[in-house]
Amino acid sequence: MSAPHIRPARIEDDAALALLDRETWSPLHAVMPRPQPPYAPFFDDRHLPADLLVAADEEGKLLGYIRLIHSTPLACNDHVRQIQGLAVADEARGRGVGRALIRAAFDAARAVGATRITLRVLGHNAPARALYSSEGFAVEGVLPGEFLLDGTYVDDVLMGRAL
């Protein structure tokens, strides 16, 4: 597989992104229950195409996405962006798609004047934590037992880095 093409999401990506989201659902990273029919659209009032970058292969098939938003609506916090979602199709895992999306998010955040980027990751999601650490994120806080998932309390790990 060649390097993925990273581009802004478009409204017409909705169905493909919704399918990708369903196919990549995992208790390793999800705090919401597994999606069930009837499936909701991917985009809504809180999840806009402008907030996403997508990775596509040579034929245009979506391989993954990253959602990058303001962490708060406060003007004094405008220099911070937050990753609020990263998904990579199973067939594209281990091929640098997630890393490419993270690096594209860094570029997109810098382009709008951000100087810092943050995220939250479940404590038991070792693969994601390792990827984020390898891209310069550091653990900045832990909310112990923040989520009760399948009868187990799971930490919410706060990570961040300067841009």
C-alpha positions as CSV (number, residue, x, y, z in Angstrom):
1,M,0.0,0.0,0.0
2,S,1.3,3.4,-0.9
3,A,1.1,6.4,1.4
4,P,-2.5,7.4,2.0
5,H,-3.8,10.6,0.6
6,I,-5.0,12.9,3.4
7,R,-7.7,15.4,2.7
8,P,-10.5,17.3,4.4
9,A,-13.7,15.3,4.8
10,R,-16.7,16.1,2.6
11,I,-20.4,15.8,3.2
12,E,-20.5,13.0,0.6
13,D,-18.1,10.9,2.8
14,D,-20.9,10.5,5.4
15,A,-22.0,6.9,4.4
16,A,-18.4,5.7,4.1
17,L,-17.4,7.2,7.4
18,A,-20.5,5.8,9.2
19,L,-19.6,2.4,7.9
20,L,-15.9,2.8,8.9
21,D,-17.0,3.8,12.4
22,R,-19.2,0.7,12.7
23,E,-16.5,-1.6,11.4
24,T,-13.8,-0.2,13.7
25,W,-16.0,-0.1,16.9
26,S,-14.1,-1.8,19.7
27,P,-14.4,-2.0,23.5
28,L,-10.7,-1.0,23.5
29,H,-11.6,2.6,22.6
30,A,-15.4,3.0,22.6
31,V,-17.3,4.3,25.6
32,M,-20.6,4.2,23.7
33,P,-22.4,0.9,23.0
34,R,-21.8,-0.9,19.7
35,P,-23.9,0.9,17.0
36,Q,-27.1,-0.9,16.1
37,P,-29.6,-0.4,13.3
38,P,-31.1,1.9,12.3
39,Y,-27.7,3.6,11.9
40,A,-27.5,7.3,12.4
41,P,-25.6,9.5,9.9
42,F,-22.0,10.2,10.7
43,F,-22.3,13.9,10.4
44,D,-24.7,15.9,12.6
45,D,-24.8,19.3,14.3
46,R,-21.8,18.4,16.5
47,H,-19.8,16.3,14.0
48,L,-19.1,18.4,10.9
49,P,-17.0,17.6,7.8
50,A,-14.9,20.7,8.6
51,D,-13.7,18.9,11.8
52,L,-12.3,15.8,10.0
53,L,-9.4,14.8,7.9
54,V,-9.7,11.5,6.1
55,A,-7.1,9.1,4.7
56,A,-7.9,7.5,1.3
57,D,-6.1,5.0,-0.9
58,E,-5.3,5.4,-4.6
59,E,-8.9,4.5,-5.6
60,G,-10.4,7.0,-3.1
61,K,-11.6,4.3,-0.5
62,L,-11.5,5.8,3.0
63,L,-9.0,4.1,5.2
64,G,-9.4,6.3,8.3
65,Y,-10.2,9.6,9.8
66,I,-9.2,12.0,12.6
67,R,-11.4,14.5,14.2
68,L,-9.8,17.7,15.4
69,I,-11.8,20.4,17.2
70,H,-11.5,23.3,19.6
71,S,-11.1,21.8,23.1
72,T,-13.5,24.5,24.5
73,P,-15.4,27.5,23.0
74,L,-13.4,30.0,25.1
75,A,-11.3,32.6,23.4
76,C,-8.5,32.2,26.0
77,N,-8.3,28.5,24.9
78,D,-8.3,29.1,21.1
79,H,-4.6,28.1,20.8
80,V,-5.5,24.5,21.8
81,R,-7.0,21.8,19.5
82,Q,-8.2,18.4,20.6
83,I,-8.2,15.1,18.8
84,Q,-11.7,13.7,19.4
85,G,-11.6,10.6,17.3
86,L,-9.2,8.5,15.3
87,A,-10.2,5.4,13.4
88,V,-8.3,3.3,10.9
89,A,-9.8,0.5,8.8
90,D,-8.7,-3.0,9.9
91,E,-7.1,-3.7,6.5
92,A,-5.0,-0.5,6.8
93,R,-3.7,-1.0,10.3
94,G,0.0,-1.2,10.8
95,R,0.7,0.7,7.6
96,G,1.2,4.2,8.9
97,V,-2.3,5.5,8.3
98,G,-3.0,6.5,11.9
99,R,0.5,8.1,12.1
100,A,-0.1,10.0,8.9
101,L,-3.5,11.3,10.2
102,I,-1.9,12.4,13.4
103,R,0.8,14.3,11.6
104,A,-1.8,15.9,9.3
105,A,-3.7,17.0,12.3
106,F,-0.6,18.7,13.6
107,D,-0.2,20.6,10.4
108,A,-3.9,21.5,10.3
109,A,-3.8,22.8,13.9
110,R,-0.6,24.8,13.2
111,A,-2.3,26.3,10.1
112,V,-5.0,27.9,12.3
113,G,-2.5,29.1,14.9
114,A,-2.8,26.4,17.5
115,T,0.3,25.9,19.6
116,R,-1.0,22.8,21.6
117,I,-2.9,19.6,20.9
118,T,-4.6,17.3,23.4
119,L,-6.5,14.1,23.5
120,R,-8.2,11.6,25.8
121,V,-7.6,7.8,25.5
122,L,-8.8,4.9,27.5
123,G,-6.2,3.5,29.9
124,H,-6.4,0.0,28.6
125,N,-5.9,1.1,24.9
126,A,-2.1,0.3,24.9
127,P,-1.7,0.4,21.0
128,A,-3.2,3.9,20.8
129,R,-1.2,5.1,23.8
130,A,2.0,3.8,22.3
131,L,1.2,5.5,18.9
132,Y,0.4,8.9,20.6
133,S,3.6,8.6,22.8
134,S,5.7,7.9,19.7
135,E,4.3,11.1,18.2
136,G,5.4,13.3,21.2
137,F,2.3,13.1,23.4
138,A,2.8,12.9,27.1
139,V,0.4,11.8,29.8
140,E,-0.7,15.0,31.5
141,G,-3.4,13.5,33.8
142,V,-5.4,10.4,34.6
143,L,-9.0,10.2,35.7
144,P,-8.9,6.8,37.5
145,G,-11.9,4.6,36.9
146,E,-13.7,7.3,34.9
147,F,-15.7,4.8,32.8
148,L,-17.4,1.5,33.7
149,L,-17.2,-0.6,30.6
150,D,-18.4,-4.2,30.6
151,G,-18.2,-4.4,34.4
152,T,-14.6,-3.0,34.6
153,Y,-13.6,0.5,35.6
154,V,-11.3,2.0,33.0
155,D,-9.1,5.1,33.4
156,D,-9.4,8.1,31.1
157,V,-5.9,9.2,30.2
158,L,-5.3,12.8,29.2
159,M,-2.4,13.4,26.8
160,G,-1.0,16.5,25.2
161,R,1.9,18.1,23.4
162,A,3.1,21.4,22.1
163,L,3.1,22.0,18.4
